[in-house]
Amino acid sequence: MMLFLTALGLMLVIEGFFYGGVPSFAKKMAAMVLETPDELLRKGGIVAALIGLALIWLAHRL
C-alpha cells in the first residue's frame, strides 16, 4: 500500500508541474488526445503500463 501511495503521489507531482508550469501546452495535448483514434490510445496506454510495470519490477530487483 505504501508503494502505491508513493507512486500515486509522484504521478500527481509530475502532473501538477505539467499543468501548473505549462498550461497552454497541456491544453494543446488534451486537444490532440481527443483527436487521436481510440485504438491508438489503447495501444499506447497498454505499452505505457507495461513499461511502468517493468520499471517497478526492475527497481525491486536492484
CHARMM internal coordinates of N, CA and C (Angstrom, degrees):
IC EDIT
DIST 1 N 1 CA 1.4488
DIST 1 CA 1 C 1.5280
ANGL 1 N 1 CA 1 C 110.75
DIST 1 C 2 N 1.3307
ANGL 1 CA 1 C 2 N 115.74
DIHE 1 N 1 CA 1 C 2 N -36.74
DIST 2 N 2 CA 1.4592
ANGL 1 C 2 N 2 CA 119.41
DIHE 1 CA 1 C 2 N 2 CA -179.75
DIST 2 CA 2 C 1.5321
ANGL 2 N 2 CA 2 C 110.76
DIHE 1 C 2 N 2 CA 2 C -65.05
DIST 2 C 3 N 1.3311
ANGL 2 CA 2 C 3 N 116.22
DIHE 2 N 2 CA 2 C 3 N -39.46
DIST 3 N 3 CA 1.4621
ANGL 2 C 3 N 3 CA 120.28
DIHE 2 CA 2 C 3 N 3 CA 178.32
DIST 3 CA 3 C 1.5259
ANGL 3 N 3 CA 3 C 110.45
DIHE 2 C 3 N 3 CA 3 C -63.31
DIST 3 C 4 N 1.3280
ANGL 3 CA 3 C 4 N 116.55
DIHE 3 N 3 CA 3 C 4 N -42.02
DIST 4 N 4 CA 1.4609
ANGL 3 C 4 N 4 CA 120.72
DIHE 3 CA 3 C 4 N 4 CA 179.30
DIST 4 CA 4 C 1.5252
ANGL 4 N 4 CA 4 C 111.03
DIHE 3 C 4 N 4 CA 4 C -61.56
DIST 4 C 5 N 1.3276
ANGL 4 CA 4 C 5 N 116.62
DIHE 4 N 4 CA 4 C 5 N -46.11
DIST 5 N 5 CA 1.4661
ANGL 4 C 5 N 5 CA 120.05
DIHE 4 CA 4 C 5 N 5 CA -179.93
DIST 5 CA 5 C 1.5254
ANGL 5 N 5 CA 5 C 111.53
DIHE 4 C 5 N 5 CA 5 C -65.34
DIST 5 C 6 N 1.3219
ANGL 5 CA 5 C 6 N 116.96
DIHE 5 N 5 CA 5 C 6 N -36.54
DIST 6 N 6 CA 1.4632
ANGL 5 C 6 N 6 CA 120.51
DIHE 5 CA 5 C 6 N 6 CA 176.81
DIST 6 CA 6 C 1.5268
ANGL 6 N 6 CA 6 C 110.49
DIHE 5 C 6 N 6 CA 6 C -64.29
DIST 6 C 7 N 1.3341
ANGL 6 CA 6 C 7 N 116.06
DIHE 6 N 6 CA 6 C 7 N -45.69
DIST 7 N 7 CA 1.4646
ANGL 6 C 7 N 7 CA 120.35
DIHE 6 CA 6 C 7 N 7 CA 179.46
DIST 7 CA 7 C 1.5271
ANGL 7 N 7 CA 7 C 111.12
DIHE 6 C 7 N 7 CA 7 C -63.73
DIST 7 C 8 N 1.3131
ANGL 7 CA 7 C 8 N 116.68
DIHE 7 N 7 CA 7 C 8 N -42.01
DIST 8 N 8 CA 1.4648
ANGL 7 C 8 N 8 CA 120.69
DIHE 7 CA 7 C 8 N 8 CA 178.82
DIST 8 CA 8 C 1.5253
ANGL 8 N 8 CA 8 C 110.64
DIHE 7 C 8 N 8 CA 8 C -63.58
DIST 8 C 9 N 1.3224
ANGL 8 CA 8 C 9 N 116.16
DIHE 8 N 8 CA 8 C 9 N -43.24
DIST 9 N 9 CA 1.4622
ANGL 8 C 9 N 9 CA 120.04
DIHE 8 CA 8 C 9 N 9 CA 177.59
DIST 9 CA 9 C 1.5150
ANGL 9 N 9 CA 9 C 112.33
DIHE 8 C 9 N 9 CA 9 C -61.71
DIST 9 C 10 N 1.3284
ANGL 9 CA 9 C 10 N 117.17
DIHE 9 N 9 CA 9 C 10 N -43.15
DIST 10 N 10 CA 1.4600
ANGL 9 C 10 N 10 CA 121.11
DIHE 9 CA 9 C 10 N 10 CA 178.52
DIST 10 CA 10 C 1.5231
ANGL 10 N 10 CA 10 C 111.05
DIHE 9 C 10 N 10 CA 10 C -63.25
DIST 10 C 11 N 1.3262
ANGL 10 CA 10 C 11 N 116.96
DIHE 10 N 10 CA 10 C 11 N -40.93
DIST 11 N 11 CA 1.4575
ANGL 10 C 11 N 11 CA 120.66
DIHE 10 CA 10 C 11 N 11 CA 178.08
DIST 11 CA 11 C 1.5289
ANGL 11 N 11 CA 11 C 110.52
DIHE 10 C 11 N 11 CA 11 C -60.99
DIST 11 C 12 N 1.3299
ANGL 11 CA 11 C 12 N 116.62
DIHE 11 N 11 CA 11 C 12 N -43.43
DIST 12 N 12 CA 1.4641
ANGL 11 C 12 N 12 CA 120.42
DIHE 11 CA 11 C 12 N 12 CA -179.63
DIST 12 CA 12 C 1.5228
ANGL 12 N 12 CA 12 C 112.03
DIHE 11 C 12 N 12 CA 12 C -67.15
DIST 12 C 13 N 1.3245
ANGL 12 CA 12 C 13 N 117.30
DIHE 12 N 12 CA 12 C 13 N -36.64
DIST 13 N 13 CA 1.4690
ANGL 12 C 13 N 13 CA 120.56
DIHE 12 CA 12 C 13 N 13 CA 176.69
DIST 13 CA 13 C 1.5236
ANGL 13 N 13 CA 13 C 109.96
DIHE 12 C 13 N 13 CA 13 C -63.01
DIST 13 C 14 N 1.3285
ANGL 13 CA 13 C 14 N 117.03
DIHE 13 N 13 CA 13 C 14 N -47.43
DIST 14 N 14 CA 1.4691
ANGL 13 C 14 N 14 CA 121.08
DIHE 13 CA 13 C 14 N 14 CA -178.81
DIST 14 CA 14 C 1.5259
ANGL 14 N 14 CA 14 C 110.15
DIHE 13 C 14 N 14 CA 14 C -63.13
DIST 14 C 15 N 1.3298
ANGL 14 CA 14 C 15 N 117.51
DIHE 14 N 14 CA 14 C 15 N -46.23
DIST 15 N 15 CA 1.4639
ANGL 14 C 15 N 15 CA 119.90
DIHE 14 CA 14 C 15 N 15 CA 179.21
DIST 15 CA 15 C 1.5228
ANGL 15 N 15 CA 15 C 111.23
DIHE 14 C 15 N 15 CA 15 C -65.96
DIST 15 C 16 N 1.3167
ANGL 15 CA 15 C 16 N 116.89
DIHE 15 N 15 CA 15 C 16 N -36.69
DIST 16 N 16 CA 1.4625
ANGL 15 C 16 N 16 CA 119.88
DIHE 15 CA 15 C 16 N 16 CA 178.37
DIST 16 CA 16 C 1.5163
ANGL 16 N 16 CA 16 C 112.01
DIHE 15 C 16 N 16 CA 16 C -62.44
DIST 16 C 17 N 1.3352
ANGL 16 CA 16 C 17 N 116.50
DIHE 16 N 16 CA 16 C 17 N -43.00
DIST 17 N 17 CA 1.4650
ANGL 16 C 17 N 17 CA 119.91
DIHE 16 CA 16 C 17 N 17 CA 176.33
DIST 17 CA 17 C 1.5274
ANGL 17 N 17 CA 17 C 110.62
DIHE 16 C 17 N 17 CA 17 C -63.26
DIST 17 C 18 N 1.3212
ANGL 17 CA 17 C 18 N 116.26
DIHE 17 N 17 CA 17 C 18 N -39.66
DIST 18 N 18 CA 1.4624
ANGL 17 C 18 N 18 CA 121.12
DIHE 17 CA 17 C 18 N 18 CA -179.16
DIST 18 CA 18 C 1.5284
ANGL 18 N 18 CA 18 C 110.74
DIHE 17 C 18 N 18 CA 18 C -63.45
DIST 18 C 19 N 1.3347
ANGL 18 CA 18 C 19 N 116.77
DIHE 18 N 18 CA 18 C 19 N -53.15
DIST 19 N 19 CA 1.4670
ANGL 18 C 19 N 19 CA 120.26
DIHE 18 CA 18 C 19 N 19 CA -178.20
DIST 19 CA 19 C 1.5252
ANGL 19 N 19 CA 19 C 112.29
DIHE 18 C 19 N 19 CA 19 C -72.17
DIST 19 C 20 N 1.3107
ANGL 19 CA 19 C 20 N 117.56
DIHE 19 N 19 CA 19 C 20 N -35.29
DIST 20 N 20 CA 1.4573
ANGL 19 C 20 N 20 CA 120.67
DIHE 19 CA 19 C 20 N 20 CA -179.94
DIST 20 CA 20 C 1.5137
ANGL 20 N 20 CA 20 C 113.15
DIHE 19 C 20 N 20 CA 20 C -77.12
DIST 20 C 21 N 1.3202
ANGL 20 CA 20 C 21 N 116.68
DIHE 20 N 20 CA 20 C 21 N -32.83
DIST 21 N 21 CA 1.4612
ANGL 20 C 21 N 21 CA 120.61
DIHE 20 CA 20 C 21 N 21 CA -176.01
DIST 21 CA 21 C 1.5144
ANGL 21 N 21 CA 21 C 114.41
DIHE 20 C 21 N 21 CA 21 C -84.60
DIST 21 C 22 N 1.3112
ANGL 21 CA 21 C 22 N 116.49
DIHE 21 N 21 CA 21 C 22 N -41.17
DIST 22 N 22 CA 1.4714
ANGL 21 C 22 N 22 CA 120.45
DIHE 21 CA 21 C 22 N 22 CA -177.28
DIST 22 CA 22 C 1.5362
ANGL 22 N 22 CA 22 C 109.81
DIHE 21 C 22 N 22 CA 22 C -136.08
DIST 22 C 23 N 1.3408
ANGL 22 CA 22 C 23 N 117.12
DIHE 22 N 22 CA 22 C 23 N 69.51
DIST 23 N 23 CA 1.4630
ANGL 22 C 23 N 23 CA 119.41
DIHE 22 CA 22 C 23 N 23 CA -176.16
DIST 23 CA 23 C 1.5261
ANGL 23 N 23 CA 23 C 114.00
DIHE 22 C 23 N 23 CA 23 C -63.11
DIST 23 C 24 N 1.3256
ANGL 23 CA 23 C 24 N 118.03
DIHE 23 N 23 CA 23 C 24 N -33.29
DIST 24 N 24 CA 1.4724
ANGL 23 C 24 N 24 CA 118.97
DIHE 23 CA 23 C 24 N 24 CA -179.67
DIST 24 CA 24 C 1.5274
ANGL 24 N 24 CA 24 C 110.52
DIHE 23 C 24 N 24 CA 24 C -66.48
DIST 24 C 25 N 1.3290
ANGL 24 CA 24 C 25 N 117.07
DIHE 24 N 24 CA 24 C 25 N -38.64
DIST 25 N 25 CA 1.4653
ANGL 24 C 25 N 25 CA 120.46
DIHE 24 CA 24 C 25 N 25 CA 177.24
DIST 25 CA 25 C 1.5306
ANGL 25 N 25 CA 25 C 110.34
DIHE 24 C 25 N 25 CA 25 C -66.85
DIST 25 C 26 N 1.3312
ANGL 25 CA 25 C 26 N 116.86
DIHE 25 N 25 CA 25 C 26 N -38.47
DIST 26 N 26 CA 1.4644
ANGL 25 C 26 N 26 CA 120.91
DIHE 25 CA 25 C 26 N 26 CA 178.62
DIST 26 CA 26 C 1.5283
ANGL 26 N 26 CA 26 C 110.50
DIHE 25 C 26 N 26 CA 26 C -61.82
DIST 26 C 27 N 1.3309
ANGL 26 CA 26 C 27 N 116.78
DIHE 26 N 26 CA 26 C 27 N -39.72
DIST 27 N 27 CA 1.4645
ANGL 26 C 27 N 27 CA 120.46
DIHE 26 CA 26 C 27 N 27 CA 178.19
DIST 27 CA 27 C 1.5250
ANGL 27 N 27 CA 27 C 111.21
DIHE 26 C 27 N 27 CA 27 C -65.66
DIST 27 C 28 N 1.3331
ANGL 27 CA 27 C 28 N 116.53
DIHE 27 N 27 CA 27 C 28 N -40.79
DIST 28 N 28 CA 1.4700
ANGL 27 C 28 N 28 CA 120.05
DIHE 27 CA 27 C 28 N 28 CA 178.40
DIST 28 CA 28 C 1.5258
ANGL 28 N 28 CA 28 C 110.50
DIHE 27 C 28 N 28 CA 28 C -63.47
DIST 28 C 29 N 1.3286
ANGL 28 CA 28 C 29 N 116.38
DIHE 28 N 28 CA 28 C 29 N -41.53
DIST 29 N 29 CA 1.4637
ANGL 28 C 29 N 29 CA 120.09
DIHE 28 CA 28 C 29 N 29 CA 179.35
DIST 29 CA 29 C 1.5303
ANGL 29 N 29 CA 29 C 110.63
DIHE 28 C 29 N 29 CA 29 C -64.96
DIST 29 C 30 N 1.3328
ANGL 29 CA 29 C 30 N 117.16
DIHE 29 N 29 CA 29 C 30 N -39.88
DIST 30 N 30 CA 1.4636
ANGL 29 C 30 N 30 CA 120.74
DIHE 29 CA 29 C 30 N 30 CA 178.59
DIST 30 CA 30 C 1.5276
ANGL 30 N 30 CA 30 C 110.42
DIHE 29 C 30 N 30 CA 30 C -63.10
DIST 30 C 31 N 1.3262
ANGL 30 CA 30 C 31 N 117.07
DIHE 30 N 30 CA 30 C 31 N -39.71
DIST 31 N 31 CA 1.4640
ANGL 30 C 31 N 31 CA 120.51
DIHE 30 CA 30 C 31 N 31 CA 177.79
DIST 31 CA 31 C 1.5236
ANGL 31 N 31 CA 31 C 110.64
DIHE 30 C 31 N 31 CA 31 C -65.06
DIST 31 C 32 N 1.3289
ANGL 31 CA 31 C 32 N 116.84
DIHE 31 N 31 CA 31 C 32 N -38.32
DIST 32 N 32 CA 1.4666
ANGL 31 C 32 N 32 CA 120.24
DIHE 31 CA 31 C 32 N 32 CA 178.26
DIST 32 CA 32 C 1.5264
ANGL 32 N 32 CA 32 C 110.95
DIHE 31 C 32 N 32 CA 32 C -65.54
DIST 32 C 33 N 1.3255
ANGL 32 CA 32 C 33 N 116.77
DIHE 32 N 32 CA 32 C 33 N -37.66
DIST 33 N 33 CA 1.4666
ANGL 32 C 33 N 33 CA 120.53
DIHE 32 CA 32 C 33 N 33 CA 179.10
DIST 33 CA 33 C 1.5260
ANGL 33 N 33 CA 33 C 110.07
DIHE 32 C 33 N 33 CA 33 C -63.40
DIST 33 C 34 N 1.3289
ANGL 33 CA 33 C 34 N 117.09
DIHE 33 N 33 CA 33 C 34 N -39.86
DIST 34 N 34 CA 1.4628
ANGL 33 C 34 N 34 CA 120.45
DIHE 33 CA 33 C 34 N 34 CA 179.45
DIST 34 CA 34 C 1.5237
ANGL 34 N 34 CA 34 C 111.90
DIHE 33 C 34 N 34 CA 34 C -62.99
DIST 34 C 35 N 1.3278
ANGL 34 CA 34 C 35 N 117.35
DIHE 34 N 34 CA 34 C 35 N -29.21
DIST 35 N 35 CA 1.4616
ANGL 34 C 35 N 35 CA 121.50
DIHE 34 CA 34 C 35 N 35 CA -179.00
DIST 35 CA 35 C 1.5290
ANGL 35 N 35 CA 35 C 112.86
DIHE 34 C 35 N 35 CA 35 C -88.76
DIST 35 C 36 N 1.3197
ANGL 35 CA 35 C 36 N 117.70
DIHE 35 N 35 CA 35 C 36 N -11.29
DIST 36 N 36 CA 1.4574
ANGL 35 C 36 N 36 CA 121.86
DIHE 35 CA 35 C 36 N 36 CA -177.16
DIST 36 CA 36 C 1.5290
ANGL 36 N 36 CA 36 C 109.64
DIHE 35 C 36 N 36 CA 36 C -79.33
DIST 36 C 37 N 1.3332
ANGL 36 CA 36 C 37 N 117.52
DIHE 36 N 36 CA 36 C 37 N 135.47
DIST 37 N 37 CA 1.4711
ANGL 36 C 37 N 37 CA 120.44
DIHE 36 CA 36 C 37 N 37 CA 178.91
DIST 37 CA 37 C 1.5355
ANGL 37 N 37 CA 37 C 111.68
DIHE 36 C 37 N 37 CA 37 C -59.96
DIST 37 C 38 N 1.3370
ANGL 37 CA 37 C 38 N 115.32
DIHE 37 N 37 CA 37 C 38 N 146.30
DIST 38 N 38 CA 1.4662
ANGL 37 C 38 N 38 CA 121.11
DIHE 37 CA 37 C 38 N 38 CA -178.30
DIST 38 CA 38 C 1.5253
ANGL 38 N 38 CA 38 C 112.43
DIHE 37 C 38 N 38 CA 38 C -56.32
DIST 38 C 39 N 1.3114
ANGL 38 CA 38 C 39 N 117.29
DIHE 38 N 38 CA 38 C 39 N -41.52
DIST 39 N 39 CA 1.4689
ANGL 38 C 39 N 39 CA 120.67
DIHE 38 CA 38 C 39 N 39 CA -177.17
DIST 39 CA 39 C 1.5270
ANGL 39 N 39 CA 39 C 111.19
DIHE 38 C 39 N 39 CA 39 C -62.65
DIST 39 C 40 N 1.3181
ANGL 39 CA 39 C 40 N 117.14
DIHE 39 N 39 CA 39 C 40 N -40.35
DIST 40 N 40 CA 1.4639
ANGL 39 C 40 N 40 CA 120.55
DIHE 39 CA 39 C 40 N 40 CA 178.69
DIST 40 CA 40 C 1.5330
ANGL 40 N 40 CA 40 C 110.91
DIHE 39 C 40 N 40 CA 40 C -66.91
DIST 40 C 41 N 1.3332
ANGL 40 CA 40 C 41 N 116.84
DIHE 40 N 40 CA 40 C 41 N -41.08
DIST 41 N 41 CA 1.4678
ANGL 40 C 41 N 41 CA 120.24
DIHE 40 CA 40 C 41 N 41 CA 176.42
DIST 41 CA 41 C 1.5269
ANGL 41 N 41 CA 41 C 110.81
DIHE 40 C 41 N 41 CA 41 C -62.69
DIST 41 C 42 N 1.3309
ANGL 41 CA 41 C 42 N 116.33
DIHE 41 N 41 CA 41 C 42 N -41.40
DIST 42 N 42 CA 1.4587
ANGL 41 C 42 N 42 CA 121.00
DIHE 41 CA 41 C 42 N 42 CA -179.95
DIST 42 CA 42 C 1.5233
ANGL 42 N 42 CA 42 C 110.71
DIHE 41 C 42 N 42 CA 42 C -61.98
DIST 42 C 43 N 1.3241
ANGL 42 CA 42 C 43 N 116.67
DIHE 42 N 42 CA 42 C 43 N -48.01
DIST 43 N 43 CA 1.4684
ANGL 42 C 43 N 43 CA 120.48
DIHE 42 CA 42 C 43 N 43 CA -179.94
DIST 43 CA 43 C 1.5277
ANGL 43 N 43 CA 43 C 111.14
DIHE 42 C 43 N 43 CA 43 C -63.86
DIST 43 C 44 N 1.3204
ANGL 43 CA 43 C 44 N 116.86
DIHE 43 N 43 CA 43 C 44 N -42.14
DIST 44 N 44 CA 1.4615
ANGL 43 C 44 N 44 CA 120.42
DIHE 43 CA 43 C 44 N 44 CA 178.52
DIST 44 CA 44 C 1.5194
ANGL 44 N 44 CA 44 C 111.78
DIHE 43 C 44 N 44 CA 44 C -63.68
DIST 44 C 45 N 1.3196
ANGL 44 CA 44 C 45 N 116.77
DIHE 44 N 44 CA 44 C 45 N -39.78
DIST 45 N 45 CA 1.4578
ANGL 44 C 45 N 45 CA 121.02
DIHE 44 CA 44 C 45 N 45 CA 178.11
DIST 45 CA 45 C 1.5148
ANGL 45 N 45 CA 45 C 112.50
DIHE 44 C 45 N 45 CA 45 C -65.37
DIST 45 C 46 N 1.3293
ANGL 45 CA 45 C 46 N 116.31
DIHE 45 N 45 CA 45 C 46 N -40.69
DIST 46 N 46 CA 1.4672
ANGL 45 C 46 N 46 CA 120.25
DIHE 45 CA 45 C 46 N 46 CA 178.46
DIST 46 CA 46 C 1.5187
ANGL 46 N 46 CA 46 C 110.44
DIHE 45 C 46 N 46 CA 46 C -65.62
DIST 46 C 47 N 1.3269
ANGL 46 CA 46 C 47 N 117.05
DIHE 46 N 46 CA 46 C 47 N -43.11
DIST 47 N 47 CA 1.4696
ANGL 46 C 47 N 47 CA 120.57
DIHE 46 CA 46 C 47 N 47 CA 178.71
DIST 47 CA 47 C 1.5306
ANGL 47 N 47 CA 47 C 110.12
DIHE 46 C 47 N 47 CA 47 C -62.61
DIST 47 C 48 N 1.3213
ANGL 47 CA 47 C 48 N 117.24
DIHE 47 N 47 CA 47 C 48 N -43.93
DIST 48 N 48 CA 1.4654
ANGL 47 C 48 N 48 CA 120.53
DIHE 47 CA 47 C 48 N 48 CA 179.38
DIST 48 CA 48 C 1.5279
ANGL 48 N 48 CA 48 C 110.93
DIHE 47 C 48 N 48 CA 48 C -62.42
DIST 48 C 49 N 1.3323
ANGL 48 CA 48 C 49 N 117.20
DIHE 48 N 48 CA 48 C 49 N -41.17
DIST 49 N 49 CA 1.4625
ANGL 48 C 49 N 49 CA 120.79
DIHE 48 CA 48 C 49 N 49 CA 178.93
DIST 49 CA 49 C 1.5251
ANGL 49 N 49 CA 49 C 110.97
DIHE 48 C 49 N 49 CA 49 C -64.38
DIST 49 C 50 N 1.3307
ANGL 49 CA 49 C 50 N 117.17
DIHE 49 N 49 CA 49 C 50 N -41.36
DIST 50 N 50 CA 1.4670
ANGL 49 C 50 N 50 CA 120.39
DIHE 49 CA 49 C 50 N 50 CA 178.90
DIST 50 CA 50 C 1.5266
ANGL 50 N 50 CA 50 C 111.68
DIHE 49 C 50 N 50 CA 50 C -65.80
DIST 50 C 51 N 1.3218
ANGL 50 CA 50 C 51 N 116.63
DIHE 50 N 50 CA 50 C 51 N -40.18
DIST 51 N 51 CA 1.4699
ANGL 50 C 51 N 51 CA 119.74
DIHE 50 CA 50 C 51 N 51 CA 176.90
DIST 51 CA 51 C 1.5260
ANGL 51 N 51 CA 51 C 109.79
DIHE 50 C 51 N 51 CA 51 C -63.84
DIST 51 C 52 N 1.3246
ANGL 51 CA 51 C 52 N 116.97
DIHE 51 N 51 CA 51 C 52 N -42.16
DIST 52 N 52 CA 1.4569
ANGL 51 C 52 N 52 CA 120.71
DIHE 51 CA 51 C 52 N 52 CA 177.71
DIST 52 CA 52 C 1.5224
ANGL 52 N 52 CA 52 C 112.11
DIHE 51 C 52 N 52 CA 52 C -61.22
DIST 52 C 53 N 1.3276
ANGL 52 CA 52 C 53 N 116.72
DIHE 52 N 52 CA 52 C 53 N -43.45
DIST 53 N 53 CA 1.4624
ANGL 52 C 53 N 53 CA 120.20
DIHE 52 CA 52 C 53 N 53 CA 177.36
DIST 53 CA 53 C 1.5228
ANGL 53 N 53 CA 53 C 111.45
DIHE 52 C 53 N 53 CA 53 C -62.95
DIST 53 C 54 N 1.3227
ANGL 53 CA 53 C 54 N 116.29
DIHE 53 N 53 CA 53 C 54 N -40.98
DIST 54 N 54 CA 1.4686
ANGL 53 C 54 N 54 CA 120.12
DIHE 53 CA 53 C 54 N 54 CA 178.85
DIST 54 CA 54 C 1.5275
ANGL 54 N 54 CA 54 C 110.86
DIHE 53 C 54 N 54 CA 54 C -63.65
DIST 54 C 55 N 1.3187
ANGL 54 CA 54 C 55 N 117.57
DIHE 54 N 54 CA 54 C 55 N -40.25
DIST 55 N 55 CA 1.4627
ANGL 54 C 55 N 55 CA 120.75
DIHE 54 CA 54 C 55 N 55 CA 178.41
DIST 55 CA 55 C 1.5268
ANGL 55 N 55 CA 55 C 111.65
DIHE 54 C 55 N 55 CA 55 C -65.67
DIST 55 C 56 N 1.3320
ANGL 55 CA 55 C 56 N 116.50
DIHE 55 N 55 CA 55 C 56 N -40.48
DIST 56 N 56 CA 1.4659
ANGL 55 C 56 N 56 CA 119.93
DIHE 55 CA 55 C 56 N 56 CA 177.24
DIST 56 CA 56 C 1.5240
ANGL 56 N 56 CA 56 C 110.01
DIHE 55 C 56 N 56 CA 56 C -64.14
DIST 56 C 57 N 1.3176
ANGL 56 CA 56 C 57 N 116.76
DIHE 56 N 56 CA 56 C 57 N -44.89
DIST 57 N 57 CA 1.4666
ANGL 56 C 57 N 57 CA 120.95
DIHE 56 CA 56 C 57 N 57 CA 178.92
DIST 57 CA 57 C 1.5289
ANGL 57 N 57 CA 57 C 110.15
DIHE 56 C 57 N 57 CA 57 C -60.31
DIST 57 C 58 N 1.3275
ANGL 57 CA 57 C 58 N 116.58
DIHE 57 N 57 CA 57 C 58 N -45.06
DIST 58 N 58 CA 1.4603
ANGL 57 C 58 N 58 CA 121.14
DIHE 57 CA 57 C 58 N 58 CA -179.76
DIST 58 CA 58 C 1.5299
ANGL 58 N 58 CA 58 C 111.03
DIHE 57 C 58 N 58 CA 58 C -63.34
DIST 58 C 59 N 1.3205
ANGL 58 CA 58 C 59 N 116.91
DIHE 58 N 58 CA 58 C 59 N -41.99
DIST 59 N 59 CA 1.4621
ANGL 58 C 59 N 59 CA 120.58
DIHE 58 CA 58 C 59 N 59 CA 179.97
DIST 59 CA 59 C 1.5275
ANGL 59 N 59 CA 59 C 111.29
DIHE 58 C 59 N 59 CA 59 C -62.77
DIST 59 C 60 N 1.3122
ANGL 59 CA 59 C 60 N 117.21
DIHE 59 N 59 CA 59 C 60 N -35.98
DIST 60 N 60 CA 1.4655
ANGL 59 C 60 N 60 CA 120.19
DIHE 59 CA 59 C 60 N 60 CA 179.60
DIST 60 CA 60 C 1.5196
ANGL 60 N 60 CA 60 C 112.47
DIHE 59 C 60 N 60 CA 60 C -77.44
DIST 60 C 61 N 1.3218
ANGL 60 CA 60 C 61 N 117.41
DIHE 60 N 60 CA 60 C 61 N -22.43
DIST 61 N 61 CA 1.4661
ANGL 60 C 61 N 61 CA 120.96
DIHE 60 CA 60 C 61 N 61 CA 178.90
DIST 61 CA 61 C 1.5231
ANGL 61 N 61 CA 61 C 111.64
DIHE 60 C 61 N 61 CA 61 C -79.98
DIST 61 C 62 N 1.3281
ANGL 61 CA 61 C 62 N 117.41
DIHE 61 N 61 CA 61 C 62 N -24.10
DIST 62 N 62 CA 1.4688
ANGL 61 C 62 N 62 CA 120.60
DIHE 61 CA 61 C 62 N 62 CA -177.69
DIST 62 CA 62 C 1.5079
ANGL 62 N 62 CA 62 C 112.02
DIHE 61 C 62 N 62 CA 62 C -80.85
END
COOR INIT
IC SEED 1 N 1 CA 1 C
IC BUILD
